[in-house]
């Protein structure tokens, strides 16, 4: 019996190798035709190759969508990966992805949610199905379905009632993503404020960071959580500091009162990974954040001017108003390198 099983395994492997060899050099169109082959090995290789093709696979999106009905789980999962890598351009696949959220295979259901996440706001019609899945699914479904809702953005707000209970999940990751989803949705109300207030005392510092930011997000102008997030910009843990900067960036213009705290943190912790996140946060806050950096570039200490130039460069073309100040700063021998680097980044897409 063992000999027969070994022979079968060898034959399957040989078939897969032949299929892989035949797929080499195949065009995108040729691979799409292979998805209809009666040979599962050929279909698997074609699906895998299309997943590797990235956005180029968009040219055969109808065939990829049709392959979501394939009887083989591996084929279905690989074409879902292909859709994920196509990204927003795969919007026509959304109805099929919604159906895939109810696939018999857990991996397929989760991969479908990931694909919806990368399609983004155009996947709005998937929100009711994602909300339904959150109420029924196991932990892995909670994780990927929440990711999908965050990727869809504010349009996912009708799933709020399904998300709120997960703010109390036993999983640190699920609690974190649930709080981030609430912030993304931007919907307030007593139940939301109550859940976020409790989450702001969570044992996980990352959950606390995002819950504090979400409190400000659902109560704009209240300052409800800004002070707590600003405090965490100075946490001993770099990961907490990075998340605090990201959370303020997610608030955008609503976090403009935190500009001084962000710039202070930039100077205090500029040498770690926090610098880029602070720069991005200041850029997302908008013109006020950029103008504050310009003022520091003109009038700050040498250290402050250095990090202001760095941050403006990381913000990129949006910071074009800083070009005159950076040009002037480049005349200082000690700032020339960082200022010229920032100018190149800002002017790169003009």
N, C-alpha and C positions, 0 to 999 in steps of 0.2 A: 504493500500500500504506500509506504514511504517513497519507494522508487517511482511510483506513478505520480505522486504529488510533486516530487522533485522534477520529473519530466514535464509536467504541466507548467511548473514555475519557469523552467528553462524556455519553454515554448512562448509563454507570455512575455518573458524578458526579451526574447529574440524578436518577437513581433513589435514590441515597443521600440527596440533599437532600429529596426527596419523603418518604422514609421518616422522616427526622429531623423534618420538619415535622409529619407525622402522629402522631409519638410525643409531641409537646408536649402537656402536660396529661393524658397517659394515667395512669391509676391504676397502682399496683403490680400489681394483678391483671391489668389490661389488658396491661401490659408482659410479664407471664409468658405470656399467651396469644400474644403476638407472637413469642415464642421458638419457636413451632411453625409459624410462617409458612413457606410454600414459597419466599418471597422472601428471599434471603440478606441483602439490604440492610436489610430490616425486622428480621430477627433480630439483625443487628449493632447496630442502633440500640437495640433493646430490651435487649440484653446490656449495652451501655455505660450506658444509663440506670439499669439495676438496680445496676450497680457504683457509680454516683453516689448511689444511695439509702441506702447504708450499712446500719445495723442494721435499717432498715425493710424491707429486702428479705427478711428472715427469714420474713415472712408467706408468701412463695412459694418457700421453699427447695426443695420437691420438684421444681418446674419448673426451677429453676436447676441442680439436680443432674442432671436428665434432659438438660439442654442441654450437659453435659460430653461427650455422645456426638455432638454436632453435627459435621458434616463440615468446617465452616469453622474454621480455626485462630483467627481473630480472635474469633469468638463464644466458643470454648472459653476463650481467655485472658481475655476480659472477664467471663465468668461465674465464673472462678476469682478474679478481682479482687473480684467481688461477695461471694463466700464469705469471702475474706480480710477484707473490711470488716465482715462480720457478726460475725466473731470467734468466741469460745467457743460462741456460740449455734448455730454451724454444725456442731456435733458429728455430727449425723446424716449429714453429707456425707463423713465420713472414709472409708468403704469405697470410694466413688467417687473420692476423692482418691488413695487408694492405687493404684487402677487407672490414674489419670492420671499417676502417677509413671513409667509405662512407655509414655507417649504417643510417637508417632513424631516429634513436634516438640519440640526441646530447650526452647524457651520455655515450652511447656505443662508440661513436666516440672518446670521450675524454679518456675513459678507455682504448681503443685500443692504443692510443698514449702513455698513461702511461705504458702499457705493453711493448711497443717498447722501451721506455726509459730504462726499467730495463733489457731488452734483451741486450741492449748495441750495440757495434760496429757490431755485427753479423746481425743487423737489417738494414744494409746499403741499401738494395733494397727498403726500405720504404721511402727513402729520397724524390724522386719525388712526391709521394703522400702527404707527409707532407708539402712540399713546395706549392703544389696546394691548400691544405687546409688552409694554412696561408693566401693565397690571397683571400679566399672566406669566411672563417669562422668568427663567432662572437668572443667576447672577451675570453670566456672559451676555445675555440679552439686555439686561439693564445697562451694562457698560456700553455696548455698541449702539443701542437705540438712543441713549442719552447723547452719545457723540454725534449721531445723525441729527438730532434735534438742534444741537448747538451749531452744527454746520448749516442747517437750514436758516437759523437766525431768528429775528423777531417774529417772522411769520409763523413760527412754531408755537406761539403763545396759547393756542387752544389746547395744547397738551399739558398746560400748567397743572391741572388737577391730578394728572397722573404722575407728574414729576415731584410734587411737594412731599408725598410720603417717603420718597427715596432720600430726602435730606436726612432722614434718621436711619438709613441703611446700616447694616453691620459692616459693610465694605467701605474702607476709607476712600477708595477711588470712586465708588458710586456716590458717596456723599459729596465729594468734591465736584464731580461732574454735574450732580443735581443742582448744587448751588450755582455753578457757572451757567447752567441752563436757565435758571430763574433770572440771573442777571441779564442774559442774552434776550430773554423774552420781555423784560422790562415792565411786567405787570405787577401792580401793587395790591393793596387790600390787607385787611387785618390778618387773614390766615397766612399770607406770604410774610408779612412783617414778623409775625409770631414765630414762624418756622426759621426765618433768617436770624432772628434774635437769639434763638436757642443754638443755632449753628455757629454763631459768633463766639460761643463758649465751648466749641467742640474740642476734643482732646487732640485732634490733628491740627497743627498750626496752619497748614495750607487751607484747610476748610475754613478756619477762622478768618484768614486773609480775605478769601473770596466772599464769605458771608458778610463781612463788614463792608466790602465794596458793593455787594448786591443791595445792602440796606440803603446805601446812598443812591444806587441805581433805581430803586423802586420808589424812593422818596426824594426826588431831585431837589437840590438846594437845602435839604435839611441838615446836611453835615453829619448825618446819623452815624456813618461808619468811616468817614474820611480820616478822622484822628487816629483810629485804630490801625488803618492801613499805613498811614504815614509813620506811625511808631514802628511797624514791622519792616519799614525800609532800612531800619538800623539794627535788625535782629542779628544775632551772632551766626545764625545759619544762613549761608549764601542762598540756599534754595528758597528759604522764606523771603529773603530780600528780593530775589528775582520775581517771585510770584506777586509780591506787593507791587512792584513796578508794573508787571503785566496787568494786574487788576486795575490800577489807576489808568493805564492806557486804554483798557476796555471801556472805562467810563468816558473817555474822550473829553470833550469840553466841560462835562459835569465835574471834572477833577481839577479845574484850573486853580482852585484855591490851594491845591497841593503842589503847585509849581515850585515854591521856595523849598519845600521838603525834598522834592525830587532832585533839585540842583545841589542841595546840601549833601544828599546821599551820593550823588555823582562824584562829588569831590572827596567824600569820605571813603567810598568803596569802588572808585573808578578802576582799580586794578583787577577786579574780578569780573565774572561774567555778567554782573549786574549793570555794567556801564551801557551795554548795547540795549538792554531792556529799558533802562531809564531814558535813553535817547529816543527810542521808539515811542515811549509813553508821552514824552514832551511833544513829539511830532503829532501824535494822535489827539492831544489836547487842542492843538490848532495854533493859530497865529500868536496867541498869548504865550504859549510855551516857547515858540521859536524866538519871539521878541525878547523874552527873558534871557535866553541864551545869548542873543546878540548883545544885550546890555552887559552880561558878564564877560563876554569876549572883549568888549571895549574897556570896561572899567574894573574888572575883577583882578584878584591876585594872579601871579603867573600860573599857579596851579589851576585856578578857576578858569582862566583863559584857555589853558591847554584842554581841559575837559569840555569846555563849551565848544571849542573848535571840533573836537572829536564827535560830540553829540550832533552837531549840525551836519557833519559829514555822514553820520549814520542815518539821519533823517532823510538825506538825499535831496532830489530835485525840488521837493516841496519847500525846502528851506532856501529857495533862491533869493529871498530878501536879505539873506546874510552875506551875499557875495561881496558887497563893498567892505563890510567889516572884516571878512576873512582875507580879502586882498590887502587890507591895511595890516592885519596881524601877520601876514606872511613876510612883511618887511623886518620883523623881529627875528634875528637869527635863531633864537631859542624856540620860536613858535613856527618857523618857516615850514618845517617838514609836515607837522600835523595840519597846519592851515592849508597848505597846497594840496595835501591829500584830500581834505574836506572839499576844497574847490573842485577837484577832479570828479568826486562822487556826485556833487550837486549839479555840475555842468554836463555830466555824462550823457543825459538824455535830452538835452536842449537841442 
